[in-house]
């Protein structure tokens, strides 16, 4: 074993021991509260905007299934952005994806 590998393992052992001794846990530091859904005045403004990208390339069999699955998500529709990244060379698939 080379000297550099030994020093790297020694350094990582010291770091891991320090983290365990100090008991710094990321789940305590970065705590996320659930989204409150009991305030009707806020509506869907408490939800973040989510972007879903669907990449496609000449996928005649799965375009309808993929787009349908994204549209069936239980997320407020005003906070959901769907992008179909269609690089198909077949013009029929492009027409079907736009219509969907």
Sine and cosine of phi, psi and omega as CSV:
sin_phi,cos_phi,sin_psi,cos_psi,sin_omega,cos_omega
0.00,0.00,0.71,-0.71,-0.04,-1.00
-0.98,0.21,0.22,-0.97,-0.04,-1.00
-0.92,0.39,-0.63,0.78,-0.01,-1.00
-0.90,0.43,-0.66,0.75,0.04,-1.00
-0.90,0.43,-0.65,0.76,0.04,-1.00
-0.89,0.46,-0.69,0.72,0.01,-1.00
-0.91,0.41,-0.60,0.80,0.03,-1.00
-0.91,0.41,-0.69,0.72,0.03,-1.00
-0.91,0.41,-0.62,0.79,0.04,-1.00
-0.91,0.42,-0.68,0.73,0.02,-1.00
-0.88,0.47,-0.72,0.69,-0.01,-1.00
-0.91,0.42,-0.58,0.82,0.05,-1.00
-0.90,0.43,-0.65,0.76,0.03,-1.00
-0.92,0.40,-0.67,0.74,0.01,-1.00
-0.90,0.44,-0.72,0.69,0.00,-1.00
-0.90,0.44,-0.67,0.75,0.04,-1.00
-0.90,0.44,-0.64,0.77,0.03,-1.00
-0.90,0.43,-0.65,0.76,0.02,-1.00
-0.91,0.41,-0.67,0.74,-0.01,-1.00
-0.94,0.35,-0.58,0.81,0.00,-1.00
-0.95,0.32,-0.62,0.78,-0.01,-1.00
-0.99,0.15,-0.21,0.98,0.03,-1.00
0.80,0.60,0.69,0.72,0.05,-1.00
-1.00,0.03,0.94,-0.35,-0.03,-1.00
-0.93,-0.36,0.74,-0.67,-0.03,-1.00
-0.90,0.43,-0.51,0.86,-0.02,-1.00
-0.94,0.35,-0.36,0.93,0.10,-1.00
-0.99,0.14,-0.61,0.79,-0.07,-1.00
-0.97,0.24,-0.67,0.74,-0.05,-1.00
-0.94,-0.33,0.94,0.35,-0.04,-1.00
-0.99,0.12,0.72,-0.69,0.02,-1.00
-0.93,-0.36,0.78,-0.62,0.06,-1.00
-1.00,0.02,0.50,-0.87,0.04,-1.00
-0.92,0.40,0.42,-0.91,0.00,-1.00
-0.96,0.29,0.83,-0.55,-0.01,-1.00
-0.96,0.29,0.77,-0.64,0.02,-1.00
-0.90,-0.43,0.23,0.97,-0.04,-1.00
-0.99,-0.10,-0.05,1.00,-0.01,-1.00
-0.98,-0.18,0.97,-0.24,-0.06,-1.00
-0.94,0.33,-0.34,0.94,0.00,-1.00
-0.94,0.34,-0.58,0.81,-0.01,-1.00
-0.96,0.29,-0.55,0.83,-0.01,-1.00
0.89,0.45,-0.74,-0.67,-0.02,-1.00
-1.00,-0.05,0.14,0.99,-0.02,-1.00
-0.93,0.37,-0.32,0.95,0.01,-1.00
-0.98,0.20,-0.30,0.95,0.01,-1.00
-0.99,0.13,0.61,-0.79,0.06,-1.00
-0.97,0.25,0.38,-0.92,0.08,-1.00
-0.98,0.22,0.77,-0.63,-0.05,-1.00
-0.91,-0.42,0.76,-0.65,0.05,-1.00
-0.96,-0.29,0.83,-0.56,0.04,-1.00
-0.91,-0.41,0.84,-0.54,0.01,-1.00
-0.94,-0.33,0.76,-0.65,0.00,-1.00
-0.91,-0.41,0.97,-0.24,0.03,-1.00
-0.99,0.17,0.66,-0.75,0.01,-1.00
-0.63,-0.78,0.53,-0.85,0.14,-0.99
-0.48,-0.88,0.98,-0.21,0.02,-1.00
0.79,0.61,0.74,0.68,-0.02,-1.00
-0.94,-0.34,0.99,0.16,-0.06,-1.00
-0.92,0.39,-0.57,0.82,-0.12,-0.99
-0.98,0.19,-0.46,0.89,-0.17,-0.99
-0.92,-0.38,-0.03,1.00,-0.07,-1.00
-0.91,0.42,-0.67,0.75,-0.03,-1.00
-0.93,0.36,-0.64,0.77,0.01,-1.00
-0.91,0.42,-0.69,0.72,-0.02,-1.00
-0.92,0.40,-0.74,0.67,-0.02,-1.00
-0.92,0.39,-0.62,0.78,0.04,-1.00
-0.90,0.43,-0.61,0.80,0.02,-1.00
-0.92,0.40,-0.64,0.77,0.02,-1.00
-0.93,0.36,-0.65,0.76,0.00,-1.00
-0.94,0.35,-0.33,0.94,0.02,-1.00
-1.00,0.03,0.08,1.00,0.01,-1.00
-0.91,0.41,0.57,-0.82,0.04,-1.00
-1.00,0.00,0.97,0.25,-0.02,-1.00
-0.62,-0.78,0.59,-0.81,0.00,-1.00
-0.84,0.54,0.74,-0.67,-0.11,-0.99
-0.92,0.39,-0.43,0.90,0.03,-1.00
-0.98,0.18,-0.13,0.99,0.02,-1.00
-0.92,-0.39,0.25,0.97,-0.03,-1.00
-0.84,-0.55,0.81,-0.58,0.04,-1.00
-0.90,-0.45,0.82,-0.58,-0.01,-1.00
-0.92,-0.40,0.81,-0.59,0.06,-1.00
-0.87,-0.49,0.81,-0.59,0.10,-1.00
-0.98,-0.19,0.92,-0.38,-0.02,-1.00
-1.00,-0.05,1.00,0.01,-0.14,-0.99
-0.97,-0.23,0.95,-0.32,0.06,-1.00
-0.95,-0.31,0.51,0.86,-0.05,-1.00
-0.93,0.37,0.54,-0.84,0.10,-0.99
-1.00,-0.08,-0.24,0.97,0.02,-1.00
-1.00,0.06,0.89,-0.46,-0.05,-1.00
-0.92,0.40,-0.42,0.91,0.01,-1.00
-0.91,0.41,-0.66,0.76,0.00,-1.00
-0.92,0.39,-0.63,0.78,0.03,-1.00
-0.88,0.47,-0.66,0.75,0.01,-1.00
-0.91,0.42,-0.69,0.73,0.00,-1.00
-0.90,0.43,-0.65,0.76,-0.01,-1.00
-0.92,0.39,-0.63,0.78,0.03,-1.00
-0.92,0.40,-0.63,0.77,0.00,-1.00
-0.93,0.37,-0.59,0.81,-0.02,-1.00
-0.92,0.40,0.00,0.00,0.00,0.00
